[in-house]
Amino acid sequence: METKKISKRCPLHIEKWKDVYCHTCEQAICLRCMFENHRHHDCTELDMAARRKREILRRLARAIVELLSKLNGRRDDLIDVKSRACNLAG
């Protein structure tokens, strides 16, 4: 798997740090870019956006674990039904 190196500096304004996240464009930007190119977009501080994304990932991970648990239970039920059917037929 290739790892993409992420620069913390703005490519348009080298002296500026990317400390804002544009939710509209789904990218980290600098404050100057926010005022120049993302004025009417949904932007927040980068660390706040990261916390929000991490919380979404946590909720999704919990939902996946719950679904896997239910699927495993269903699989076990099917194995049991198949076993009983084989015993009745046999």
PDB file of N, CA, C and O in Angstrom:
ATOM      1  N   MET A   1       0.842  -1.175   0.000  1.00  0.00           N
ATOM      2  CA  MET A   1       0.000   0.000   0.000  1.00  0.00           C
ATOM      3  C   MET A   1       0.886   1.236   0.000  1.00  0.00           C
ATOM      4  O   MET A   1       1.791   1.350   0.826  1.00  0.00           O
ATOM      5  N   GLU A   2       0.639   2.142  -0.897  1.00  0.00           N
ATOM      6  CA  GLU A   2       1.448   3.347  -1.018  1.00  0.00           C
ATOM      7  C   GLU A   2       0.980   4.388  -0.004  1.00  0.00           C
ATOM      8  O   GLU A   2      -0.217   4.647   0.128  1.00  0.00           O
ATOM      9  N   THR A   3       1.931   4.979   0.706  1.00  0.00           N
ATOM     10  CA  THR A   3       1.614   6.016   1.676  1.00  0.00           C
ATOM     11  C   THR A   3       1.836   7.372   1.030  1.00  0.00           C
ATOM     12  O   THR A   3       2.895   7.634   0.461  1.00  0.00           O
ATOM     13  N   LYS A   4       0.837   8.224   1.122  1.00  0.00           N
ATOM     14  CA  LYS A   4       0.917   9.554   0.542  1.00  0.00           C
ATOM     15  C   LYS A   4       1.444  10.520   1.596  1.00  0.00           C
ATOM     16  O   LYS A   4       0.874  10.643   2.680  1.00  0.00           O
ATOM     17  N   LYS A   5       2.533  11.201   1.270  1.00  0.00           N
ATOM     18  CA  LYS A   5       3.084  12.181   2.206  1.00  0.00           C
ATOM     19  C   LYS A   5       2.218  13.433   2.163  1.00  0.00           C
ATOM     20  O   LYS A   5       1.953  13.982   1.094  1.00  0.00           O
ATOM     21  N   ILE A   6       1.784  13.874   3.326  1.00  0.00           N
ATOM     22  CA  ILE A   6       0.909  15.034   3.427  1.00  0.00           C
ATOM     23  C   ILE A   6       1.713  16.215   3.952  1.00  0.00           C
ATOM     24  O   ILE A   6       2.283  16.152   5.042  1.00  0.00           O
ATOM     25  N   SER A   7       1.755  17.277   3.183  1.00  0.00           N
ATOM     26  CA  SER A   7       2.451  18.485   3.600  1.00  0.00           C
ATOM     27  C   SER A   7       1.547  19.309   4.503  1.00  0.00           C
ATOM     28  O   SER A   7       0.343  19.415   4.269  1.00  0.00           O
ATOM     29  N   LYS A   8       2.138  19.887   5.530  1.00  0.00           N
ATOM     30  CA  LYS A   8       1.374  20.742   6.436  1.00  0.00           C
ATOM     31  C   LYS A   8       1.423  22.199   6.000  1.00  0.00           C
ATOM     32  O   LYS A   8       0.753  23.052   6.583  1.00  0.00           O
ATOM     33  N   ARG A   9       2.211  22.477   4.984  1.00  0.00           N
ATOM     34  CA  ARG A   9       2.304  23.831   4.442  1.00  0.00           C
ATOM     35  C   ARG A   9       1.409  23.949   3.214  1.00  0.00           C
ATOM     36  O   ARG A   9       1.219  22.988   2.470  1.00  0.00           O
ATOM     37  N   CYS A  10       0.869  25.138   3.021  1.00  0.00           N
ATOM     38  CA  CYS A  10       0.017  25.393   1.866  1.00  0.00           C
ATOM     39  C   CYS A  10       0.873  25.467   0.602  1.00  0.00           C
ATOM     40  O   CYS A  10       1.883  26.171   0.590  1.00  0.00           O
ATOM     41  N   PRO A  11       0.494  24.761  -0.457  1.00  0.00           N
ATOM     42  CA  PRO A  11       1.284  24.822  -1.696  1.00  0.00           C
ATOM     43  C   PRO A  11       1.161  26.176  -2.406  1.00  0.00           C
ATOM     44  O   PRO A  11       2.042  26.544  -3.184  1.00  0.00           O
ATOM     45  N   LEU A  12       0.083  26.916  -2.148  1.00  0.00           N
ATOM     46  CA  LEU A  12      -0.107  28.224  -2.778  1.00  0.00           C
ATOM     47  C   LEU A  12       0.535  29.352  -1.970  1.00  0.00           C
ATOM     48  O   LEU A  12       1.001  30.346  -2.526  1.00  0.00           O
ATOM     49  N   HIS A  13       0.549  29.177  -0.650  1.00  0.00           N
ATOM     50  CA  HIS A  13       1.093  30.193   0.246  1.00  0.00           C
ATOM     51  C   HIS A  13       2.090  29.486   1.169  1.00  0.00           C
ATOM     52  O   HIS A  13       1.758  29.143   2.304  1.00  0.00           O
ATOM     53  N   ILE A  14       3.293  29.275   0.681  1.00  0.00           N
ATOM     54  CA  ILE A  14       4.304  28.443   1.350  1.00  0.00           C
ATOM     55  C   ILE A  14       4.541  28.854   2.805  1.00  0.00           C
ATOM     56  O   ILE A  14       4.869  28.015   3.644  1.00  0.00           O
ATOM     57  N   GLU A  15       4.376  30.115   3.093  1.00  0.00           N
ATOM     58  CA  GLU A  15       4.639  30.604   4.453  1.00  0.00           C
ATOM     59  C   GLU A  15       3.500  30.287   5.421  1.00  0.00           C
ATOM     60  O   GLU A  15       3.640  30.494   6.627  1.00  0.00           O
ATOM     61  N   LYS A  16       2.373  29.786   4.907  1.00  0.00           N
ATOM     62  CA  LYS A  16       1.192  29.514   5.735  1.00  0.00           C
ATOM     63  C   LYS A  16       1.034  28.017   6.013  1.00  0.00           C
ATOM     64  O   LYS A  16       1.366  27.171   5.182  1.00  0.00           O
ATOM     65  N   TRP A  17       0.520  27.722   7.200  1.00  0.00           N
ATOM     66  CA  TRP A  17       0.212  26.348   7.590  1.00  0.00           C
ATOM     67  C   TRP A  17      -1.221  26.020   7.198  1.00  0.00           C
ATOM     68  O   TRP A  17      -2.095  26.887   7.215  1.00  0.00           O
ATOM     69  N   LYS A  18      -1.453  24.761   6.846  1.00  0.00           N
ATOM     70  CA  LYS A  18      -2.827  24.298   6.605  1.00  0.00           C
ATOM     71  C   LYS A  18      -3.453  24.055   7.978  1.00  0.00           C
ATOM     72  O   LYS A  18      -3.206  23.025   8.606  1.00  0.00           O
ATOM     73  N   ASP A  19      -4.248  24.991   8.430  1.00  0.00           N
ATOM     74  CA  ASP A  19      -4.858  24.847   9.750  1.00  0.00           C
ATOM     75  C   ASP A  19      -6.371  24.986   9.708  1.00  0.00           C
ATOM     76  O   ASP A  19      -7.019  25.141  10.744  1.00  0.00           O
ATOM     77  N   VAL A  20      -6.930  24.930   8.505  1.00  0.00           N
ATOM     78  CA  VAL A  20      -8.379  25.008   8.303  1.00  0.00           C
ATOM     79  C   VAL A  20      -8.779  23.819   7.439  1.00  0.00           C
ATOM     80  O   VAL A  20      -8.022  23.392   6.567  1.00  0.00           O
ATOM     81  N   TYR A  21      -9.971  23.290   7.687  1.00  0.00           N
ATOM     82  CA  TYR A  21     -10.486  22.204   6.851  1.00  0.00           C
ATOM     83  C   TYR A  21     -11.740  22.687   6.143  1.00  0.00           C
ATOM     84  O   TYR A  21     -12.678  23.162   6.782  1.00  0.00           O
ATOM     85  N   CYS A  22     -11.755  22.565   4.812  1.00  0.00           N
ATOM     86  CA  CYS A  22     -12.924  22.912   4.015  1.00  0.00           C
ATOM     87  C   CYS A  22     -13.745  21.636   3.823  1.00  0.00           C
ATOM     88  O   CYS A  22     -13.333  20.729   3.100  1.00  0.00           O
ATOM     89  N   HIS A  23     -14.898  21.575   4.470  1.00  0.00           N
ATOM     90  CA  HIS A  23     -15.768  20.402   4.354  1.00  0.00           C
ATOM     91  C   HIS A  23     -16.371  20.316   2.952  1.00  0.00           C
ATOM     92  O   HIS A  23     -16.633  19.222   2.454  1.00  0.00           O
ATOM     93  N   THR A  24     -16.586  21.453   2.326  1.00  0.00           N
ATOM     94  CA  THR A  24     -17.164  21.481   0.985  1.00  0.00           C
ATOM     95  C   THR A  24     -16.238  20.798  -0.012  1.00  0.00           C
ATOM     96  O   THR A  24     -16.681  19.999  -0.836  1.00  0.00           O
ATOM     97  N   CYS A  25     -14.946  21.118   0.068  1.00  0.00           N
ATOM     98  CA  CYS A  25     -13.946  20.559  -0.871  1.00  0.00           C
ATOM     99  C   CYS A  25     -13.240  19.336  -0.297  1.00  0.00           C
ATOM    100  O   CYS A  25     -12.490  18.661  -1.002  1.00  0.00           O
ATOM    101  N   GLU A  26     -13.477  19.049   0.982  1.00  0.00           N
ATOM    102  CA  GLU A  26     -12.844  17.931   1.682  1.00  0.00           C
ATOM    103  C   GLU A  26     -11.324  17.992   1.587  1.00  0.00           C
ATOM    104  O   GLU A  26     -10.670  17.038   1.165  1.00  0.00           O
ATOM    105  N   GLN A  27     -10.773  19.151   1.996  1.00  0.00           N
ATOM    106  CA  GLN A  27      -9.323  19.301   1.988  1.00  0.00           C
ATOM    107  C   GLN A  27      -8.862  20.301   3.039  1.00  0.00           C
ATOM    108  O   GLN A  27      -9.588  21.215   3.428  1.00  0.00           O
ATOM    109  N   ALA A  28      -7.627  20.092   3.481  1.00  0.00           N
ATOM    110  CA  ALA A  28      -7.010  21.021   4.422  1.00  0.00           C
ATOM    111  C   ALA A  28      -6.481  22.218   3.634  1.00  0.00           C
ATOM    112  O   ALA A  28      -5.904  22.064   2.557  1.00  0.00           O
ATOM    113  N   ILE A  29      -6.687  23.406   4.187  1.00  0.00           N
ATOM    114  CA  ILE A  29      -6.279  24.636   3.523  1.00  0.00           C
ATOM    115  C   ILE A  29      -5.704  25.597   4.562  1.00  0.00           C
ATOM    116  O   ILE A  29      -5.837  25.382   5.766  1.00  0.00           O
ATOM    117  N   CYS A  30      -5.069  26.652   4.077  1.00  0.00           N
ATOM    118  CA  CYS A  30      -4.587  27.686   4.990  1.00  0.00           C
ATOM    119  C   CYS A  30      -5.659  28.772   5.134  1.00  0.00           C
ATOM    120  O   CYS A  30      -6.626  28.818   4.374  1.00  0.00           O
ATOM    121  N   LEU A  31      -5.464  29.627   6.110  1.00  0.00           N
ATOM    122  CA  LEU A  31      -6.426  30.683   6.379  1.00  0.00           C
ATOM    123  C   LEU A  31      -6.572  31.625   5.181  1.00  0.00           C
ATOM    124  O   LEU A  31      -7.672  32.076   4.863  1.00  0.00           O
ATOM    125  N   ARG A  32      -5.463  31.909   4.532  1.00  0.00           N
ATOM    126  CA  ARG A  32      -5.505  32.796   3.363  1.00  0.00           C
ATOM    127  C   ARG A  32      -6.323  32.175   2.232  1.00  0.00           C
ATOM    128  O   ARG A  32      -7.112  32.864   1.585  1.00  0.00           O
ATOM    129  N   CYS A  33      -6.139  30.887   1.995  1.00  0.00           N
ATOM    130  CA  CYS A  33      -6.939  30.187   0.972  1.00  0.00           C
ATOM    131  C   CYS A  33      -8.424  30.243   1.331  1.00  0.00           C
ATOM    132  O   CYS A  33      -9.279  30.394   0.459  1.00  0.00           O
ATOM    133  N   MET A  34      -8.718  30.118   2.638  1.00  0.00           N
ATOM    134  CA  MET A  34     -10.117  30.148   3.051  1.00  0.00           C
ATOM    135  C   MET A  34     -10.762  31.464   2.612  1.00  0.00           C
ATOM    136  O   MET A  34     -11.882  31.471   2.100  1.00  0.00           O
ATOM    137  N   PHE A  35     -10.056  32.568   2.814  1.00  0.00           N
ATOM    138  CA  PHE A  35     -10.622  33.868   2.442  1.00  0.00           C
ATOM    139  C   PHE A  35     -10.581  34.118   0.943  1.00  0.00           C
ATOM    140  O   PHE A  35     -11.448  34.811   0.410  1.00  0.00           O
ATOM    141  N   GLU A  36      -9.588  33.564   0.253  1.00  0.00           N
ATOM    142  CA  GLU A  36      -9.455  33.814  -1.178  1.00  0.00           C
ATOM    143  C   GLU A  36     -10.300  32.877  -2.039  1.00  0.00           C
ATOM    144  O   GLU A  36     -10.918  33.318  -3.008  1.00  0.00           O
ATOM    145  N   ASN A  37     -10.331  31.596  -1.696  1.00  0.00           N
ATOM    146  CA  ASN A  37     -10.937  30.605  -2.591  1.00  0.00           C
ATOM    147  C   ASN A  37     -12.090  29.801  -1.991  1.00  0.00           C
ATOM    148  O   ASN A  37     -12.800  29.108  -2.719  1.00  0.00           O
ATOM    149  N   HIS A  38     -12.282  29.883  -0.685  1.00  0.00           N
ATOM    150  CA  HIS A  38     -13.284  29.043  -0.020  1.00  0.00           C
ATOM    151  C   HIS A  38     -14.221  29.890   0.839  1.00  0.00           C
ATOM    152  O   HIS A  38     -14.766  29.407   1.831  1.00  0.00           O
ATOM    153  N   ARG A  39     -14.402  31.121   0.466  1.00  0.00           N
ATOM    154  CA  ARG A  39     -15.139  32.110   1.268  1.00  0.00           C
ATOM    155  C   ARG A  39     -16.540  31.637   1.671  1.00  0.00           C
ATOM    156  O   ARG A  39     -16.943  31.842   2.816  1.00  0.00           O
ATOM    157  N   HIS A  40     -17.268  31.026   0.784  1.00  0.00           N
ATOM    158  CA  HIS A  40     -18.648  30.631   1.071  1.00  0.00           C
ATOM    159  C   HIS A  40     -18.789  29.123   1.331  1.00  0.00           C
ATOM    160  O   HIS A  40     -19.884  28.567   1.252  1.00  0.00           O
ATOM    161  N   HIS A  41     -17.674  28.488   1.637  1.00  0.00           N
ATOM    162  CA  HIS A  41     -17.681  27.054   1.919  1.00  0.00           C
ATOM    163  C   HIS A  41     -17.808  26.809   3.417  1.00  0.00           C
ATOM    164  O   HIS A  41     -17.608  27.713   4.228  1.00  0.00           O
ATOM    165  N   ASP A  42     -18.141  25.578   3.767  1.00  0.00           N
ATOM    166  CA  ASP A  42     -18.242  25.160   5.167  1.00  0.00           C
ATOM    167  C   ASP A  42     -16.835  24.814   5.664  1.00  0.00           C
ATOM    168  O   ASP A  42     -16.319  23.736   5.369  1.00  0.00           O
ATOM    169  N   CYS A  43     -16.221  25.720   6.412  1.00  0.00           N
ATOM    170  CA  CYS A  43     -14.856  25.533   6.904  1.00  0.00           C
ATOM    171  C   CYS A  43     -14.824  25.566   8.425  1.00  0.00           C
ATOM    172  O   CYS A  43     -15.578  26.303   9.059  1.00  0.00           O
ATOM    173  N   THR A  44     -13.926  24.744   9.008  1.00  0.00           N
ATOM    174  CA  THR A  44     -13.703  24.743  10.453  1.00  0.00           C
ATOM    175  C   THR A  44     -12.208  24.604  10.703  1.00  0.00           C
ATOM    176  O   THR A  44     -11.430  24.356   9.782  1.00  0.00           O
ATOM    177  N   GLU A  45     -11.821  24.769  11.968  1.00  0.00           N
ATOM    178  CA  GLU A  45     -10.426  24.539  12.327  1.00  0.00           C
ATOM    179  C   GLU A  45     -10.091  23.081  12.042  1.00  0.00           C
ATOM    180  O   GLU A  45     -10.926  22.197  12.231  1.00  0.00           O
ATOM    181  N   LEU A  46      -8.878  22.837  11.590  1.00  0.00           N
ATOM    182  CA  LEU A  46      -8.457  21.495  11.185  1.00  0.00           C
ATOM    183  C   LEU A  46      -8.575  20.492  12.323  1.00  0.00           C
ATOM    184  O   LEU A  46      -9.043  19.374  12.110  1.00  0.00           O
ATOM    185  N   ASP A  47      -8.159  20.870  13.529  1.00  0.00           N
ATOM    186  CA  ASP A  47      -8.231  19.914  14.644  1.00  0.00           C
ATOM    187  C   ASP A  47      -9.677  19.585  15.012  1.00  0.00           C
ATOM    188  O   ASP A  47      -9.966  18.456  15.408  1.00  0.00           O
ATOM    189  N   MET A  48     -10.585  20.548  14.887  1.00  0.00           N
ATOM    190  CA  MET A  48     -11.998  20.291  15.156  1.00  0.00           C
ATOM    191  C   MET A  48     -12.567  19.329  14.102  1.00  0.00           C
ATOM    192  O   MET A  48     -13.327  18.418  14.431  1.00  0.00           O
ATOM    193  N   ALA A  49     -12.198  19.539  12.854  1.00  0.00           N
ATOM    194  CA  ALA A  49     -12.654  18.654  11.780  1.00  0.00           C
ATOM    195  C   ALA A  49     -12.109  17.239  11.984  1.00  0.00           C
ATOM    196  O   ALA A  49     -12.813  16.257  11.750  1.00  0.00           O
ATOM    197  N   ALA A  50     -10.856  17.141  12.421  1.00  0.00           N
ATOM    198  CA  ALA A  50     -10.254  15.824  12.670  1.00  0.00           C
ATOM    199  C   ALA A  50     -10.982  15.100  13.796  1.00  0.00           C
ATOM    200  O   ALA A  50     -11.238  13.899  13.705  1.00  0.00           O
ATOM    201  N   ARG A  51     -11.319  15.838  14.867  1.00  0.00           N
ATOM    202  CA  ARG A  51     -12.081  15.218  15.971  1.00  0.00           C
ATOM    203  C   ARG A  51     -13.436  14.722  15.482  1.00  0.00           C
ATOM    204  O   ARG A  51     -13.875  13.632  15.848  1.00  0.00           O
ATOM    205  N   ARG A  52     -14.091  15.522  14.659  1.00  0.00           N
ATOM    206  CA  ARG A  52     -15.403  15.145  14.124  1.00  0.00           C
ATOM    207  C   ARG A  52     -15.287  13.881  13.257  1.00  0.00           C
ATOM    208  O   ARG A  52     -16.102  12.965  13.371  1.00  0.00           O
ATOM    209  N   LYS A  53     -14.277  13.843  12.401  1.00  0.00           N
ATOM    210  CA  LYS A  53     -14.083  12.665  11.530  1.00  0.00           C
ATOM    211  C   LYS A  53     -13.754  11.423  12.359  1.00  0.00           C
ATOM    212  O   LYS A  53     -14.250  10.334  12.071  1.00  0.00           O
ATOM    213  N   ARG A  54     -12.907  11.586  13.400  1.00  0.00           N
ATOM    214  CA  ARG A  54     -12.585  10.435  14.255  1.00  0.00           C
ATOM    215  C   ARG A  54     -13.826   9.892  14.942  1.00  0.00           C
ATOM    216  O   ARG A  54     -13.990   8.676  15.047  1.00  0.00           O
ATOM    217  N   GLU A  55     -14.710  10.777  15.413  1.00  0.00           N
ATOM    218  CA  GLU A  55     -15.942  10.336  16.072  1.00  0.00           C
ATOM    219  C   GLU A  55     -16.836   9.585  15.086  1.00  0.00           C
ATOM    220  O   GLU A  55     -17.435   8.570  15.442  1.00  0.00           O
ATOM    221  N   ILE A  56     -16.929  10.070  13.866  1.00  0.00           N
ATOM    222  CA  ILE A  56     -17.711   9.378  12.838  1.00  0.00           C
ATOM    223  C   ILE A  56     -17.133   7.987  12.597  1.00  0.00           C
ATOM    224  O   ILE A  56     -17.879   7.013  12.492  1.00  0.00           O
ATOM    225  N   LEU A  57     -15.798   7.890  12.509  1.00  0.00           N
ATOM    226  CA  LEU A  57     -15.155   6.584  12.304  1.00  0.00           C
ATOM    227  C   LEU A  57     -15.407   5.646  13.478  1.00  0.00           C
ATOM    228  O   LEU A  57     -15.631   4.451  13.281  1.00  0.00           O
ATOM    229  N   ARG A  58     -15.372   6.179  14.697  1.00  0.00           N
ATOM    230  CA  ARG A  58     -15.660   5.341  15.876  1.00  0.00           C
ATOM    231  C   ARG A  58     -17.072   4.775  15.813  1.00  0.00           C
ATOM    232  O   ARG A  58     -17.288   3.591  16.073  1.00  0.00           O
ATOM    233  N   ARG A  59     -18.044   5.640  15.461  1.00  0.00           N
ATOM    234  CA  ARG A  59     -19.437   5.176  15.373  1.00  0.00           C
ATOM    235  C   ARG A  59     -19.591   4.122  14.278  1.00  0.00           C
ATOM    236  O   ARG A  59     -20.280   3.119  14.468  1.00  0.00           O
ATOM    237  N   LEU A  60     -18.953   4.351  13.138  1.00  0.00           N
ATOM    238  CA  LEU A  60     -19.027   3.372  12.049  1.00  0.00           C
ATOM    239  C   LEU A  60     -18.384   2.044  12.450  1.00  0.00           C
ATOM    240  O   LEU A  60     -18.906   0.977  12.126  1.00  0.00           O
ATOM    241  N   ALA A  61     -17.265   2.109  13.147  1.00  0.00           N
ATOM    242  CA  ALA A  61     -16.595   0.885  13.593  1.00  0.00           C
ATOM    243  C   ALA A  61     -17.480   0.105  14.557  1.00  0.00           C
ATOM    244  O   ALA A  61     -17.566  -1.120  14.469  1.00  0.00           O
ATOM    245  N   ARG A  62     -18.147   0.818  15.488  1.00  0.00           N
ATOM    246  CA  ARG A  62     -19.069   0.138  16.421  1.00  0.00           C
ATOM    247  C   ARG A  62     -20.225  -0.519  15.664  1.00  0.00           C
ATOM    248  O   ARG A  62     -20.621  -1.642  15.975  1.00  0.00           O
ATOM    249  N   ALA A  63     -20.757   0.187  14.679  1.00  0.00           N
ATOM    250  CA  ALA A  63     -21.866  -0.369  13.891  1.00  0.00           C
ATOM    251  C   ALA A  63     -21.418  -1.613  13.128  1.00  0.00           C
ATOM    252  O   ALA A  63     -22.168  -2.583  13.026  1.00  0.00           O
ATOM    253  N   ILE A  64     -20.206  -1.587  12.596  1.00  0.00           N
ATOM    254  CA  ILE A  64     -19.681  -2.747  11.866  1.00  0.00           C
ATOM    255  C   ILE A  64     -19.513  -3.940  12.803  1.00  0.00           C
ATOM    256  O   ILE A  64     -19.860  -5.065  12.444  1.00  0.00           O
ATOM    257  N   VAL A  65     -18.983  -3.697  14.001  1.00  0.00           N
ATOM    258  CA  VAL A  65     -18.806  -4.782  14.977  1.00  0.00           C
ATOM    259  C   VAL A  65     -20.161  -5.387  15.338  1.00  0.00           C
ATOM    260  O   VAL A  65     -20.291  -6.607  15.438  1.00  0.00           O
ATOM    261  N   GLU A  66     -21.176  -4.530  15.536  1.00  0.00           N
ATOM    262  CA  GLU A  66     -22.515  -5.036  15.856  1.00  0.00           C
ATOM    263  C   GLU A  66     -23.074  -5.870  14.702  1.00  0.00           C
ATOM    264  O   GLU A  66     -23.642  -6.938  14.929  1.00  0.00           O
ATOM    265  N   LEU A  67     -22.918  -5.396  13.487  1.00  0.00           N
ATOM    266  CA  LEU A  67     -23.409  -6.148  12.329  1.00  0.00           C
ATOM    267  C   LEU A  67     -22.691  -7.482  12.174  1.00  0.00           C
ATOM    268  O   LEU A  67     -23.320  -8.497  11.877  1.00  0.00           O
ATOM    269  N   LEU A  68     -21.379  -7.483  12.372  1.00  0.00           N
ATOM    270  CA  LEU A  68     -20.621  -8.737  12.288  1.00  0.00           C
ATOM    271  C   LEU A  68     -21.082  -9.731  13.344  1.00  0.00           C
ATOM    272  O   LEU A  68     -21.173 -10.930  13.081  1.00  0.00           O
ATOM    273  N   SER A  69     -21.371  -9.230  14.532  1.00  0.00           N
ATOM    274  CA  SER A  69     -21.857 -10.096  15.596  1.00  0.00           C
ATOM    275  C   SER A  69     -23.200 -10.716  15.210  1.00  0.00           C
ATOM    276  O   SER A  69     -23.418 -11.911  15.410  1.00  0.00           O
ATOM    277  N   LYS A  70     -24.093  -9.901  14.657  1.00  0.00           N
ATOM    278  CA  LYS A  70     -25.396 -10.425  14.215  1.00  0.00           C
ATOM    279  C   LYS A  70     -25.225 -11.437  13.090  1.00  0.00           C
ATOM    280  O   LYS A  70     -25.887 -12.475  13.079  1.00  0.00           O
ATOM    281  N   LEU A  71     -24.343 -11.139  12.147  1.00  0.00           N
ATOM    282  CA  LEU A  71     -24.112 -12.067  11.037  1.00  0.00           C
ATOM    283  C   LEU A  71     -23.538 -13.385  11.534  1.00  0.00           C
ATOM    284  O   LEU A  71     -23.929 -14.452  11.061  1.00  0.00           O
ATOM    285  N   ASN A  72     -22.615 -13.318  12.482  1.00  0.00           N
ATOM    286  CA  ASN A  72     -22.049 -14.549  13.039  1.00  0.00           C
ATOM    287  C   ASN A  72     -23.120 -15.367  13.747  1.00  0.00           C
ATOM    288  O   ASN A  72     -23.124 -16.596  13.669  1.00  0.00           O
ATOM    289  N   GLY A  73     -24.026 -14.684  14.437  1.00  0.00           N
ATOM    290  CA  GLY A  73     -25.130 -15.391  15.092  1.00  0.00           C
ATOM    291  C   GLY A  73     -26.035 -16.066  14.078  1.00  0.00           C
ATOM    292  O   GLY A  73     -26.453 -17.206  14.279  1.00  0.00           O
ATOM    293  N   ARG A  74     -26.340 -15.375  12.994  1.00  0.00           N
ATOM    294  CA  ARG A  74     -27.172 -15.959  11.928  1.00  0.00           C
ATOM    295  C   ARG A  74     -26.474 -17.156  11.286  1.00  0.00           C
ATOM    296  O   ARG A  74     -27.098 -18.179  11.003  1.00  0.00           O
ATOM    297  N   ARG A  75     -25.147 -17.006  11.059  1.00  0.00           N
ATOM    298  CA  ARG A  75     -24.385 -18.109  10.482  1.00  0.00           C
ATOM    299  C   ARG A  75     -24.451 -19.328  11.389  1.00  0.00           C
ATOM    300  O   ARG A  75     -24.652 -20.449  10.920  1.00  0.00           O
ATOM    301  N   ASP A  76     -24.281 -19.107  12.689  1.00  0.00           N
ATOM    302  CA  ASP A  76     -24.344 -20.215  13.634  1.00  0.00           C
ATOM    303  C   ASP A  76     -25.737 -20.857  13.622  1.00  0.00           C
ATOM    304  O   ASP A  76     -25.857 -22.079  13.707  1.00  0.00           O
ATOM    305  N   ASP A  77     -26.784 -20.036  13.519  1.00  0.00           N
ATOM    306  CA  ASP A  77     -28.147 -20.565  13.425  1.00  0.00           C
ATOM    307  C   ASP A  77     -28.305 -21.432  12.179  1.00  0.00           C
ATOM    308  O   ASP A  77     -28.899 -22.509  12.242  1.00  0.00           O
ATOM    309  N   LEU A  78     -27.779 -20.970  11.053  1.00  0.00           N
ATOM    310  CA  LEU A  78     -27.883 -21.739   9.804  1.00  0.00           C
ATOM    311  C   LEU A  78     -27.116 -23.054   9.881  1.00  0.00           C
ATOM    312  O   LEU A  78     -27.573 -24.083   9.383  1.00  0.00           O
ATOM    313  N   ILE A  79     -25.953 -23.007  10.506  1.00  0.00           N
ATOM    314  CA  ILE A  79     -25.167 -24.240  10.670  1.00  0.00           C
ATOM    315  C   ILE A  79     -25.942 -25.232  11.522  1.00  0.00           C
ATOM    316  O   ILE A  79     -25.944 -26.430  11.241  1.00  0.00           O
ATOM    317  N   ASP A  80     -26.596 -24.736  12.560  1.00  0.00           N
ATOM    318  CA  ASP A  80     -27.391 -25.599  13.440  1.00  0.00           C
ATOM    319  C   ASP A  80     -28.575 -26.201  12.682  1.00  0.00           C
ATOM    320  O   ASP A  80     -28.851 -27.393  12.815  1.00  0.00           O
ATOM    321  N   VAL A  81     -29.271 -25.389  11.892  1.00  0.00           N
ATOM    322  CA  VAL A  81     -30.414 -25.885  11.112  1.00  0.00           C
ATOM    323  C   VAL A  81     -29.945 -26.924  10.105  1.00  0.00           C
ATOM    324  O   VAL A  81     -30.593 -27.956   9.928  1.00  0.00           O
ATOM    325  N   LYS A  82     -28.830 -26.659   9.450  1.00  0.00           N
ATOM    326  CA  LYS A  82     -28.300 -27.619   8.467  1.00  0.00           C
ATOM    327  C   LYS A  82     -27.949 -28.933   9.142  1.00  0.00           C
ATOM    328  O   LYS A  82     -28.229 -30.009   8.613  1.00  0.00           O
ATOM    329  N   SER A  83     -27.337 -28.840  10.309  1.00  0.00           N
ATOM    330  CA  SER A  83     -26.949 -30.056  11.053  1.00  0.00           C
ATOM    331  C   SER A  83     -28.180 -30.876  11.440  1.00  0.00           C
ATOM    332  O   SER A  83     -28.186 -32.099  11.306  1.00  0.00           O
ATOM    333  N   ARG A  84     -29.238 -30.182  11.927  1.00  0.00           N
ATOM    334  CA  ARG A  84     -30.460 -30.897  12.301  1.00  0.00           C
ATOM    335  C   ARG A  84     -31.137 -31.501  11.077  1.00  0.00           C
ATOM    336  O   ARG A  84     -31.682 -32.602  11.159  1.00  0.00           O
ATOM    337  N   ALA A  85     -31.112 -30.809   9.951  1.00  0.00           N
ATOM    338  CA  ALA A  85     -31.711 -31.322   8.722  1.00  0.00           C
ATOM    339  C   ALA A  85     -30.960 -32.580   8.249  1.00  0.00           C
ATOM    340  O   ALA A  85     -31.569 -33.554   7.808  1.00  0.00           O
ATOM    341  N   CYS A  86     -29.659 -32.532   8.350  1.00  0.00           N
ATOM    342  CA  CYS A  86     -28.849 -33.703   7.950  1.00  0.00           C
ATOM    343  C   CYS A  86     -29.132 -34.886   8.868  1.00  0.00           C
ATOM    344  O   CYS A  86     -29.194 -36.025   8.404  1.00  0.00           O
ATOM    345  N   ASN A  87     -29.304 -34.631  10.165  1.00  0.00           N
ATOM    346  CA  ASN A  87     -29.594 -35.702  11.120  1.00  0.00           C
ATOM    347  C   ASN A  87     -30.963 -36.310  10.854  1.00  0.00           C
ATOM    348  O   ASN A  87     -31.133 -37.521  11.001  1.00  0.00           O
ATOM    349  N   LEU A  88     -31.948 -35.496  10.465  1.00  0.00           N
ATOM    350  CA  LEU A  88     -33.276 -35.996  10.163  1.00  0.00           C
ATOM    351  C   LEU A  88     -33.282 -36.822   8.872  1.00  0.00           C
ATOM    352  O   LEU A  88     -33.996 -37.818   8.753  1.00  0.00           O
ATOM    353  N   ALA A  89     -32.466 -36.377   7.912  1.00  0.00           N
ATOM    354  CA  ALA A  89     -32.416 -37.070   6.625  1.00  0.00           C
ATOM    355  C   ALA A  89     -31.608 -38.357   6.709  1.00  0.00           C
ATOM    356  O   ALA A  89     -31.838 -39.304   5.957  1.00  0.00           O
ATOM    357  N   GLY A  90     -30.677 -38.372   7.621  1.00  0.00           N
ATOM    358  CA  GLY A  90     -29.727 -39.454   7.673  1.00  0.00           C
ATOM    359  C   GLY A  90     -30.206 -40.647   8.340  1.00  0.00           C
ATOM    360  O   GLY A  90     -29.476 -41.633   8.442  1.00  0.00           O
TER     361      GLY A  90
END
